[in-house]
């Protein structure tokens, strides 16, 4: 097995078990303890795992699902800038999907005067759109999930399967190269997955605090994203990944001092 592949598998193995001994890793990957120590040192230096007595443990980068009202005020300015940039990618007549989330809803102020069709599960976006007849709103129905202020479904959301979505604007609890694009609400995951699958072009809207974090479930890989919209230039690891996978990165233009 190539070293690079083994290191990624070690990372996944530790993530699944939370705490693993050096002996267990050496046995699992059929290499010497010295080899394992060298491999895990790379993961430690990247901040992906940490040393503990007798072994290693996953760095706790998981992100819990906080109440919608609390998330709404976090990094408010950054989310507004991201929403503005993302909205500039929407043209008159587009059919778009707006994901649940406190970042995607910030697109509203920059979309409200456009003649577009919006398929969405985002309750806040739906409520704001009521006075604007130029916005055709198609709601992904189901149960109201108050923690995310969105509609969720326990069965396959057939309305998404029926429409040809030109652009999907997605939110995420956390993004990492290893775990992909994740979400903290299990009830939302299927809707998000289908939205990405049905969209011709997928935009991911995340601020800088979401990188190297992950939620409960992965709804797509980062390589499934066409455009990454964020508030500042990501780290070199993400820039390299974006270059290799053809992901466009959009960030705000620096303001003059």
Backbone torsions as a table, in degrees:
resi	resn	phi	psi	omega
1	UNK	NA	134.7	177.2
2	UNK	-62.8	146.3	-178.0
3	UNK	-58.1	-44.4	-177.6
4	UNK	-61.6	-40.0	178.6
5	UNK	-68.7	-40.9	179.9
6	UNK	-61.5	-41.3	-179.5
7	UNK	-62.7	-41.6	178.0
8	UNK	-65.4	-37.1	178.8
9	UNK	-70.5	-34.1	174.9
10	UNK	-62.3	-45.2	179.1
11	UNK	-57.5	-47.1	-180.0
12	UNK	-64.4	-40.0	-179.2
13	UNK	-63.3	-44.4	179.2
14	UNK	-67.7	-38.9	179.8
15	UNK	-61.2	-38.8	-179.2
16	UNK	-69.6	-35.1	-173.5
17	UNK	-103.9	-7.4	177.6
18	UNK	70.6	-51.2	-180.0
19	UNK	-132.0	130.1	-176.7
20	UNK	-140.9	141.3	177.2
21	UNK	-84.5	160.2	176.4
22	UNK	-62.4	-41.6	179.6
23	UNK	-59.6	-43.4	-179.3
24	UNK	-63.8	-41.5	179.3
25	UNK	-65.6	-42.4	179.5
26	UNK	-61.8	-40.8	179.4
27	UNK	-70.2	-42.9	-177.1
28	UNK	-62.8	-38.9	-175.4
29	UNK	-103.9	6.5	173.6
30	UNK	53.8	46.7	176.1
31	UNK	-134.4	170.9	-179.3
32	UNK	-73.3	162.5	177.7
33	UNK	-64.0	-35.0	178.6
34	UNK	-63.2	-40.5	177.7
35	UNK	-63.8	-44.7	178.5
36	UNK	-60.6	-42.4	-179.7
37	UNK	-61.4	-39.9	178.2
38	UNK	-66.5	-40.5	179.5
39	UNK	-63.2	-48.2	-176.0
40	UNK	-71.1	-22.8	177.2
41	UNK	-62.6	-36.8	177.5
42	UNK	-63.9	-41.9	179.3
43	UNK	-67.1	-36.2	178.1
44	UNK	-65.7	-43.5	-179.3
45	UNK	-65.3	-29.9	176.9
46	UNK	-82.2	-4.1	179.4
47	UNK	77.8	16.0	-174.8
48	UNK	-89.7	-28.2	172.7
49	UNK	-136.1	168.9	180.0
50	UNK	-135.2	152.8	177.0
51	UNK	-76.6	140.3	169.6
52	UNK	-133.4	172.8	-179.8
53	UNK	-62.5	118.1	176.4
54	UNK	86.3	-0.1	-179.1
55	UNK	178.2	-147.1	-179.5
56	UNK	-136.3	161.4	178.5
57	UNK	-140.6	156.5	178.0
58	UNK	-70.8	137.9	172.3
59	UNK	-68.3	133.3	-175.1
60	UNK	-76.6	86.2	178.7
61	UNK	-103.7	10.2	-179.3
62	UNK	-70.1	148.1	-178.6
63	UNK	-117.6	119.8	179.5
64	UNK	-73.9	162.3	177.5
65	UNK	-86.2	104.1	179.9
66	UNK	-85.0	158.7	177.4
67	UNK	-56.5	146.6	-176.2
68	UNK	-56.6	-44.1	-177.5
69	UNK	-61.9	-36.4	179.1
70	UNK	-70.6	-41.7	-179.6
71	UNK	-68.8	-28.9	-175.3
72	UNK	-62.8	-33.0	-176.8
73	UNK	-93.0	-9.0	179.0
74	UNK	-75.1	131.5	177.5
75	UNK	50.2	42.5	-174.7
76	UNK	-57.4	-46.5	-177.5
77	UNK	-63.3	-43.2	179.7
78	UNK	-61.8	-41.8	-179.9
79	UNK	-65.1	-37.6	178.2
80	UNK	-63.1	-42.8	179.1
81	UNK	-64.1	-42.1	179.2
82	UNK	-63.3	-43.9	179.2
83	UNK	-61.0	-39.5	179.5
84	UNK	-64.9	-45.0	179.9
85	UNK	-62.9	-45.2	-178.7
86	UNK	-63.0	-40.0	-178.4
87	UNK	-64.4	-27.2	178.1
88	UNK	-66.7	-15.6	179.6
89	UNK	-87.0	-2.7	-178.2
90	UNK	-98.2	128.5	-179.8
91	UNK	-105.4	159.1	175.4
92	UNK	-55.4	135.0	177.6
93	UNK	86.8	-3.9	-179.4
94	UNK	-66.3	150.1	168.9
95	UNK	-108.1	114.5	-174.0
96	UNK	-125.6	159.6	172.1
97	UNK	-111.4	129.9	174.6
98	UNK	-110.1	116.6	-178.3
99	UNK	-72.5	164.3	170.4
100	UNK	-66.3	160.4	177.3
101	UNK	133.3	157.5	-178.3
102	UNK	-85.4	-12.2	176.4
103	UNK	-90.0	-44.8	-179.0
104	UNK	-64.0	-32.9	-179.1
105	UNK	-66.9	-20.7	178.3
106	UNK	-69.2	-10.3	175.6
107	UNK	-71.2	-20.9	-169.5
108	UNK	-55.5	-48.8	-175.6
109	UNK	-58.2	-24.7	-177.0
110	UNK	-100.6	-1.1	178.6
111	UNK	-113.0	-17.2	-166.5
112	UNK	-60.6	-22.7	-178.8
113	UNK	-100.9	3.6	-179.5
114	UNK	-91.2	152.6	177.1
115	UNK	-93.0	93.4	-175.8
116	UNK	-140.1	165.5	173.4
117	UNK	-109.8	128.1	-176.5
118	UNK	-118.9	117.2	171.6
119	UNK	-95.6	126.1	-173.5
120	UNK	-155.3	155.9	171.5
121	UNK	-110.2	2.3	-171.9
122	UNK	-85.2	106.4	-176.2
123	UNK	-61.2	-43.0	-179.6
124	UNK	-60.7	-39.7	178.6
125	UNK	-65.6	-42.4	-179.6
126	UNK	-60.8	-46.3	-179.0
127	UNK	-63.0	-43.5	-179.8
128	UNK	-65.4	-28.9	-175.7
129	UNK	-78.5	-12.3	-174.5
130	UNK	-52.7	-42.3	-178.2
131	UNK	-78.7	2.1	-172.0
132	UNK	-117.1	93.8	-178.1
133	UNK	-65.3	-17.3	177.7
134	UNK	-72.2	-16.4	177.1
135	UNK	-95.3	109.2	174.7
136	UNK	-84.6	117.5	-174.3
137	UNK	-107.8	125.8	174.2
138	UNK	-114.7	113.9	-174.5
139	UNK	-89.6	132.3	170.5
140	UNK	-79.7	103.4	-171.8
141	UNK	-74.8	175.9	179.7
142	UNK	139.3	-155.8	-179.5
143	UNK	-82.7	141.7	176.1
144	UNK	-78.0	118.8	175.5
145	UNK	-95.3	104.4	-172.7
146	UNK	-67.0	-30.3	-179.0
147	UNK	-64.0	-28.5	-178.7
148	UNK	-114.8	-0.2	-178.0
149	UNK	51.7	48.1	-177.5
150	UNK	-145.3	163.4	176.0
151	UNK	-92.5	135.9	-180.0
152	UNK	-129.4	161.0	-177.9
153	UNK	-135.3	141.9	176.8
154	UNK	-84.1	-15.3	178.2
155	UNK	-113.7	172.5	-177.5
156	UNK	-61.6	125.1	-179.8
157	UNK	-72.6	89.6	-171.3
158	UNK	-62.7	-26.3	180.0
159	UNK	-61.2	-33.5	178.6
160	UNK	-70.9	-37.2	179.9
161	UNK	-66.2	-27.0	-174.3
162	UNK	-80.7	-21.4	-173.7
163	UNK	-107.0	145.1	174.2
164	UNK	-92.1	97.4	-175.8
165	UNK	-84.8	126.3	-178.9
166	UNK	-76.5	-42.7	-176.6
167	UNK	-141.0	130.5	176.3
168	UNK	-112.1	129.7	179.7
169	UNK	-109.6	106.4	-168.3
170	UNK	-105.8	150.0	174.4
171	UNK	-111.6	168.1	-178.9
172	UNK	-154.7	144.4	173.2
173	UNK	-70.6	-36.2	-179.4
174	UNK	-166.6	154.0	-178.1
175	UNK	-130.8	131.9	173.1
176	UNK	-145.6	156.7	179.8
177	UNK	-67.2	-28.3	-177.0
178	UNK	-85.1	-44.3	-174.6
179	UNK	-93.8	-16.3	-179.5
180	UNK	84.0	-150.3	-178.5
181	UNK	-97.3	119.2	-168.1
182	UNK	-121.1	168.8	-176.5
183	UNK	-146.2	143.2	-176.8
184	UNK	-87.1	-13.3	-179.5
185	UNK	-105.0	114.9	179.4
186	UNK	-63.5	-30.1	-177.2
187	UNK	-68.8	-25.0	-178.0
188	UNK	-89.1	-15.7	-167.2
189	UNK	-59.7	-42.3	-177.3
190	UNK	-65.4	-41.0	177.4
191	UNK	-61.1	-45.1	-179.9
192	UNK	-63.3	-43.0	-178.5
193	UNK	-60.6	-46.3	-178.1
194	UNK	-68.5	-37.1	178.4
195	UNK	-59.1	-42.7	178.0
196	UNK	-65.5	-42.5	-178.9
197	UNK	-64.5	-39.5	-174.1
198	UNK	-84.9	-12.0	-175.9
199	UNK	-85.5	141.0	175.4
200	UNK	-73.3	-29.0	-178.7
201	UNK	-146.7	128.9	-174.5
202	UNK	-115.4	129.5	179.5
203	UNK	-112.0	133.0	176.5
204	UNK	-110.4	123.0	-177.2
205	UNK	-107.3	107.0	-179.3
206	UNK	-142.4	140.6	174.5
207	UNK	-86.2	174.9	-171.4
208	UNK	-63.5	-22.0	-178.4
209	UNK	-74.7	-11.9	-176.6
210	UNK	-86.9	-12.4	-177.3
211	UNK	-75.6	143.1	-178.2
212	UNK	61.1	29.1	172.7
213	UNK	-123.3	162.6	174.9
214	UNK	-152.1	152.1	179.7
215	UNK	-103.7	-164.7	-173.5
216	UNK	-63.8	-42.3	-172.9
217	UNK	-134.2	144.8	175.6
218	UNK	-91.9	125.2	179.2
219	UNK	-103.7	-15.3	170.3
220	UNK	-164.7	167.2	175.7
221	UNK	-87.7	156.1	178.8
222	UNK	-61.8	-29.2	178.4
223	UNK	-68.2	-14.7	176.6
224	UNK	-78.9	-11.1	-177.6
225	UNK	-87.0	136.9	177.6
226	UNK	-91.7	-37.8	-176.9
227	UNK	-135.9	128.9	176.7
228	UNK	-105.7	118.1	-179.1
229	UNK	-109.6	118.1	-176.9
230	UNK	-144.4	173.3	-172.3
231	UNK	-91.8	-13.0	176.1
232	UNK	-152.3	160.0	-177.0
233	UNK	-61.6	126.8	179.3
234	UNK	-67.5	173.2	-179.3
235	UNK	-67.7	162.6	-179.7
236	UNK	-55.1	-33.4	179.0
237	UNK	-59.1	-43.3	-179.5
238	UNK	-74.6	-34.1	177.1
239	UNK	-64.5	-42.1	177.8
240	UNK	-63.7	-44.0	179.8
241	UNK	-61.6	-44.0	-179.6
242	UNK	-63.0	-40.2	179.3
243	UNK	-63.9	-44.9	-178.8
244	UNK	-64.2	-38.4	-174.3
245	UNK	-100.2	7.7	175.6
246	UNK	68.0	34.8	179.4
247	UNK	-93.3	125.4	176.3
248	UNK	-80.7	138.6	178.7
249	UNK	-114.7	125.8	177.9
250	UNK	-114.7	128.3	176.9
251	UNK	-134.0	161.2	-179.8
252	UNK	-62.9	148.4	172.1
253	UNK	-73.0	130.4	-179.7
254	UNK	-54.5	135.7	-179.8
255	UNK	-79.4	140.8	178.8
256	UNK	-64.1	141.7	-179.2
257	UNK	-82.3	NA	NA
